[in-house]
Amino acid sequence: MHANKKARTGSLRIREDVPKYLLNLNIDSAYYAPKSRSMRENPLPHLNPEEAVYSGDNFTLSSGDTQEFKKMRRFVSSQSEGDTPVHMEGSPSQTELAYKKDQEKKKEDYQKLQAQIRLKYGVKNESPPEFQDPERN
């Protein structure tokens, strides 16, 4: 390779992989947006989910830790105005620790509130009474 030529490998894909838009050629199938290269819906809804090669971008966006990641992003954006700035990309460990501490604090506050409500209204047991079927008597 010559010194003045640059290798362009950033946009290459493995050619053995079947593109999303070729999984189901039915006209009524899931819509493929060529500009964003996304297919939100499942192109093969009739297949068993365990057998499906691709289940759509919506499935990918709602699986794994993405929901927890979105909650953490909201936490970071709400903390940006606070006295201790948290930067998710700059210090991810510090962000996760602050997020977990905040979740624990919210849980403790909720439990204290529940205890105050029970005390105010005179509820003695912490769990609600069990359902008793009237036809069993």
N, C-alpha and C positions, 0 to 999 in steps of 0.2 A: 504494500500500500504506500502511496506517495505521501510525503510530508504535508503537502498542501490540500489533500483530500481528507474530509472528516467522515467518519462512519456514522450513519443515521440508523440507530436501532431503537429509538424511543417509541416509535409508533408501530412497530412490527408486532404481529400476533402469531401464535403458533398455527400453522395452516391446517393441521389435523383437526382442530376444534371447529365444530359446526357453528356458524354464526346464529345468533338468537332468531333473526328474522327468517331463517330457513328451517326452523324446527316445525312449523306448521304453516303450510302455504295456502290454507283456506282463507278466503277473502274476509270471512267473519271472525277470524282469529284475533288474538290480541294485537293492538296497534303498536307498531315499532316507530319510534321517533328518530329519524336518521341524524338529525342535528346533535341531539344529546346522546345518541346511541343507547337509548333506554327502551325497555319494554316492561311497562308497569304490571300488566296482568299476566297470568299464567297462560302460555301459548298452548299447553296440553292439559286442560283441566280434567279430561276424561281418564288420565293415567293415575295410578296409585302414587301418592306423594313420595313414597320410598323409592319408586322406580324412576321418577322424573329426574332428568338431567338438569333441567332449569325450571324454576318455579316462578319466575318473574321478579322484577326489581322490588315490588312491594313486599314480597316475602323476605327478601334480603334485608330490607329496611326495618322490618319488624322482628327479626330473629336475633338471637345472641344477646350481646350486651348493648345493643344500640339504644334500647329504651333507657337503660341506666346512664348511658353516655349523654343522652339528651337531657335527662334530669340534672346531670352534673354541669352541662353547658348552661342551663337555666340558673343553676346555683351560682356559677361564676359570673354570669351577667348581672345577677342581683347583688353580688358582693363587690362589683366594680365601683359602686358608689360608697362603699363602706370605708372604715378606717384602716383595714388591712387588705390591700389589693391582692387578688389571687389571679395568676396568669396560667391558664390551662396548658398552653404549649411550652411556656418557659419553665414551669416547675410542676410537672404532672403529679409527682408524689405528694408535694405539699397541697396541691389542689384536692387530691383524693382524700388525704387525711383531714383537711378542713371540711370536706363534704361529709365524711363519715361522722365527724364530731357534731356537725350541724344536724344530721339525721338522728343521732343519739339524743341530742338536746331536745329536738322536737318530740321524740318519743317520750322522754321524761316529762316534758311539759304536758303532753296529752294525758299521761297517766296521773299526774297531779290534778289536772282539771277533772278527770273522771272521779278521783277520790273526793274532791271538793263537792262535786255534784251528788255523789252517794251520801256524803256527810250531811249536806244541806237538806236532802229529801228523805233521809233516814233509811236508806237501803243498807242492810247489814251484810248480806253476802255479795261477793264480788261478781259471781256469775249469775246470769239470768236464770229464772226458774225453768226447770225442764218441762217440756210439753207433755201433758198427760192426756191420753186418748180417752174421751168420755165413753166410748163403746166398750172399753176393756173392763169397766167396773161390773 
